[in-house]
Amino acid sequence: MGPGEPAGEHVLLPLIHLHWIVFARKLAIPVAVGVPLLVLSLAIGGGLLAVVVLAGLGLAGVWAWLHWAWATVTVTDERVIIKLGVVVRTTTVIPLDRVQDVSTRQNLVGQVLGYGSLVIDTAGQFKNEVVDYLPAPGQLREQVFELSDRFWRGPDLGEP
């Protein structure tokens, strides 16, 4: 049993991180602002300003990486566990017996780069869950739907 894995459950899919585009989007504005500031500070001879700008870019890089690395989806034989956030961590647990439908959404850029949103429709008091920027959302949709279906039907015993 791995760390954070619920007792008596088996992780069926490897830990899924968000697509790399999340990291790139978090860095876009700091790089767009920081690089010209760095060039300007070096041009005017401001060594201290250049160090401050580099430190800011480094912090932005660490923040972007943490945001990407700590956002995960885990699929076990009984539930889907979604963890998001850095400062405020949010963990959503969706039991497979509550999954009614699983669908995906992909815009044109997502289709080209291989990411999209996974939408899990649930029964009862559980709210429907949307996870954006997942790599290969179609494959994950099929796997979660199959696991949910297997949960309700029971294991296939090979009967004719």
Phi and psi in degrees as a GROMACS rama.xvg file:
@    title "Ramachandran Plot"
@    xaxis  label "Phi"
@    yaxis  label "Psi"
@TYPE xy
-85.9111  168.495  GLY-2
-65.1811  134.351  PRO-3
81.1184  -1.34658  GLY-4
-81.9849  130.852  GLU-5
-61.0622  142.645  PRO-6
-61.0314  136.136  ALA-7
80.8913  1.11341  GLY-8
-111.444  156.882  GLU-9
-119.245  131.245  HIS-10
-73.6038  121.55  VAL-11
-94.9408  -24.6038  LEU-12
-123.134  148.165  LEU-13
-60.2628  154.151  PRO-14
-53.7034  129.063  LEU-15
-105.093  123.022  ILE-16
-96.448  160.46  HIS-17
-65.1159  162.113  LEU-18
-62.873  153.534  HIS-19
-61.0855  -18.9273  TRP-20
-61.8325  -26.2347  ILE-21
-62.9733  -45.1795  VAL-22
-61.6628  -45.9267  PHE-23
-64.4124  -40.3584  ALA-24
-66.2348  -37.9653  ARG-25
-67.469  -27.4605  LYS-26
-90.4371  -15.0185  LEU-27
-57.4485  -52.9741  ALA-28
-69.3534  -46.7877  ILE-29
-57.9191  -38.0304  PRO-30
-71.3  -41.7563  VAL-31
-63.0774  -31.9118  ALA-32
-90.4863  -42.1521  VAL-33
-70.1061  -40.3124  GLY-34
-65.4195  -48.9744  VAL-35
-60.7812  -37.2865  PRO-36
-63.0556  -39.7934  LEU-37
-64.0164  -46.1853  LEU-38
-62.0425  -43.865  VAL-39
-63.5689  -43.3003  LEU-40
-65.642  -36.5703  SER-41
-70.3104  -33.7537  LEU-42
-68.6327  -34.3046  ALA-43
-92.9473  4.01165  ILE-44
78.8996  22.5417  GLY-45
-89.7681  83.6808  GLY-46
-60.5882  -41.3428  GLY-47
-66.5248  -40.6368  LEU-48
-62.8741  -39.3737  LEU-49
-62.8884  -40.1682  ALA-50
-64.7127  -42.2432  VAL-51
-63.3987  -43.5156  VAL-52
-64.1192  -43.41  VAL-53
-62.2051  -40.6059  LEU-54
-63.1376  -40.6237  ALA-55
-63.0666  -42.7356  GLY-56
-63.611  -39.4315  LEU-57
-62.8943  -44.4331  GLY-58
-63.233  -40.3882  LEU-59
-62.4622  -39.4061  ALA-60
-64.4821  -42.8002  GLY-61
-64.2544  -43.1645  VAL-62
-61.8844  -44.3549  TRP-63
-62.9444  -42.3269  ALA-64
-65.2077  -43.4684  TRP-65
-61.2109  -43.1052  LEU-66
-59.6593  -40.2644  HIS-67
-72.9907  -48.1964  TRP-68
-67.9327  -32.6223  ALA-69
-90.9107  -3.41382  TRP-70
-93.3976  109.892  ALA-71
-136.149  158.317  THR-72
-126.013  128.676  VAL-73
-119.685  133.143  THR-74
-116.104  119.243  VAL-75
-108.604  -178.541  THR-76
-75.5584  -2.48794  ASP-77
-127.507  -17.9235  GLU-78
-159.56  166.649  ARG-79
-112.241  128.378  VAL-80
-116.738  121.632  ILE-81
-114.973  122.83  ILE-82
-119.474  127.576  LYS-83
-135.783  155.769  LEU-84
100.463  154.971  GLY-85
-112.169  -63.1982  VAL-86
-75.0436  -47.1704  VAL-87
-110.341  110.668  VAL-88
-87.5398  131.765  ARG-89
-118.249  125.758  THR-90
-117.998  123.303  THR-91
-113.461  128.272  THR-92
-116.117  122.379  VAL-93
-116.033  108.295  ILE-94
-64.5568  141.068  PRO-95
-62.7805  -25.6755  LEU-96
-73.8722  -7.38731  ASP-97
-101.583  -7.36531  ARG-98
-76.4094  121.456  VAL-99
-101.654  -37.0947  GLN-100
-153.946  151.915  ASP-101
-132.378  126.83  VAL-102
-136.354  169.626  SER-103
-129.436  158.712  THR-104
-135.089  133.543  ARG-105
-140.585  126.622  GLN-106
-82.394  179.483  ASN-107
-61.4309  -43.3819  LEU-108
-63.4688  -41.0294  VAL-109
-62.8461  -37.01  GLY-110
-66.0008  -39.691  GLN-111
-70.9231  -43.6415  VAL-112
-89.7692  -8.77936  LEU-113
85.2911  35.8063  GLY-114
-134.885  164.516  TYR-115
-175.13  -169.301  GLY-116
-106.569  142.535  SER-117
-108.108  127.529  LEU-118
-115.534  119.203  VAL-119
-109.034  112.254  ILE-120
-86.959  130.517  ASP-121
-121.681  160.234  THR-122
-96.127  160.936  ALA-123
76.2986  -144.465  GLY-124
-84.5344  -4.07562  GLN-125
-73.4938  134.35  PHE-126
-81.9593  152.874  LYS-127
-64.2586  141.034  ASN-128
-113.43  134.441  GLU-129
-120.019  126.058  VAL-130
-116.699  115.372  VAL-131
-90.0208  157.782  ASP-132
62.6134  40.2852  TYR-133
-89.8637  137.881  LEU-134
-71.7641  142.932  PRO-135
46.1754  60.3895  ALA-136
-64.6783  -28.321  PRO-137
-64.3963  -41.508  GLY-138
-65.0859  -44.1216  GLN-139
-64.4425  -39.9373  LEU-140
-56.078  -48.922  ARG-141
-63.3284  -40.248  GLU-142
-67.2876  -44.1525  GLN-143
-66.4773  -42.044  VAL-144
-63.4831  -41.8137  PHE-145
-64.2506  -42.3965  GLU-146
-64.2986  -40.7781  LEU-147
-63.8718  -43.3709  SER-148
-64.0631  -42.606  ASP-149
-64.8053  -35.5566  ARG-150
-60.1916  -41.7206  PHE-151
-78.0163  -38.0743  TRP-152
-83.8807  -24.2402  ARG-153
90.0779  171.766  GLY-154
-67.0563  146.266  PRO-155
-76.2265  118.377  ASP-156
-95.7426  10.2054  LEU-157
76.3715  23.1301  GLY-158
-74.8283  146.655  GLU-159
